[in-house]
Amino acid sequence: MRWLVDGYNVIRRDPDLRAHEEESLEAGRTALLRVVASAARAGGDRFTVVFDGAPGGGPATGGGQVEVTFSRPPEKADDVLVRLARQLGAGAALVSSDRAVRDAAGRAGCAVIGADEFLRALSTESGSKKDDDEDERPARSGKRGNPRRPSKEARAAQRALRRLGGS
């Protein structure tokens, strides 16, 4: 599976990563890339982390299964993520909490995961995460079919998160 990660969006959702970013943008990016690289090694998936702007003097690549992409002005990281989501379609999972990016990726067929869910999946044990997922049941009215079954999009996101957890 190919993961598309909205770099600064994820950094600003985690207190530890945000603390590194307050030192410098480069320190924040490096801290995020370390976290993503460990997930890539554990799960075997490929990650593309997209940032706004040009690289600072630090590493421009995450190495191995982690690719780092910087948007070129006037293009924004959101535009790059949407373009990649359209190219990869159902074979990708997009990580962002930006509503416009999530909606566009969902229309392209990608599994869509919020930055908070992604960070939680990286920090929790895979066994305890499974139990949490099974207890959550969406309450939607007017839905056809089994009312306890999550939507197709929610199931795709859950599958992607399970892959990330290594189970």
N, C-alpha and C positions, 0 to 999 in steps of 0.2 A: 504494500500500500504506500501511496505517496502522501505525505502530510504537507500542507501549506500553512505556514505559521505567520501571523501578523505580529512581527517582532516587538515593536514598541507597545502595541496593545497588550500583549502578554506581560511584558516587563512592568507596565504600570498597574497590573492587577495583582502583583505579588509584592508584599512588603520587603522581602529580602532582595529581590531583583531591583525594586525601586530604590532601595538604599544604595545599591551599586551604581545605579544610573545617576543618583545625586552627586556621586563623586565625579563621574564623567559619562558621557554617552557611550564611549568605547568600553568602559568598565561594565556598564549595564548590558551591552551587547555580548561581551565576553562571558558574563555570568549566565545569560540565557543560553548561549551556544554550548556551554558546558553541560547544562541541564538537558538540552535537546540531544547532545551527542551521547550522553549516557543512556537516554531512552532509545536512541537509534541502535546502539550496541546491544542493548538488552532485547529489543524486539525484532531487529533486522529490517525495519522499514526505512524508507528514504524520507528525509525532511528537507524542505525548502523554506528557509526563514527569510522573510522580506522586510527590509527597512526602508524608510524614507531617506532621500539624500545620498550623498557620496560617502564612500568609506573614509573613516578617519585615519589614521596611521596604523591601526591594528590589523589583525588578520582579516582578510577579505573572504576567507573560506573557513568553514567549520571542519573540513577534512572528512574523508570517507563518505559516509552516508548522509552528511549534512552539507547542503549547498546554501550559501548566503547570497542574496540578491539585493542590490540597492536600486531604488527607482531613480530615474534620471529626470531632473526638472524639465518640463513642467508636469511630468507624470508623477503620480503619488503611489505609495505602496499599495493603497487600496485598488488602484487601477491595475497594477501588476498582479495582485492576488486574483482579481476577477478574471483577467485574461488567462492566467494559468488554470483557474478553475474551469473555464470554458474549454480549454485544450484537453485537460485530463478527465473531466466529467466524473462518472461514477467510480473511477479508480482512485479517487483522491478524497482526503478529509481535510477540511479547512478549519483552522483554529483562529477565531476572532470574536470579539464582543461587539464589533461594529455592525449595526443592523443592516445597512445597505450592502456591505460586503457579504454578510451571511445570507441575505435574501438572494443576491445574484448567484452565489455559489450553490445555493439550494436549487435554484432554477436550472443550473447547469448539471445537476445530478450528484453533486458532491455531498458527502456526509458533512454536516455542519456541527461544530463543537464550540461552545463558549470558552473563553480563555480561563475562566474560573474552573470549569469542569476539567479542562486539560491539566491545569496545575494540580488540582485535587487528585486526578488519576496518576500523575507522576509521583505524588508524595504519599499515597496510601498503598497499602498492601493489596494485591489483586484479589485475594479471598474476601476481604472485608468490603471491597468495592462491589463485588457481585451481589452480596446480601443487600446492600443499599439500593442497588438498581432494581432488585426484585420487589422491594417494598414500595417503591414509588409508582403510583398509578395515576395517569392523567385523568382528570375529571372533565370530560367534554360532553356537552349536550348536543343532541342531534346527529351523533356519529353513527354510521351504519356499521354492522358487524359486531364483533366482540367488544364490549365497552371497556374491558380491562386490558386489551392489547394496545400497546403504544402505536403511534402512527408510523408509517413507513420511514419517514425522515428520522424519527426518534430511535427506531430500531437500528437504522444505519449508523447513527451517532453512537449508540451503545456498542455495536459490533466494533467500531473503530476504537473506542475507549478500551474495550476488552483486549484488543490486539496490543494496544499501548501498554496495558498492565501485564502483558506476557502470558495471558491465559488463553 
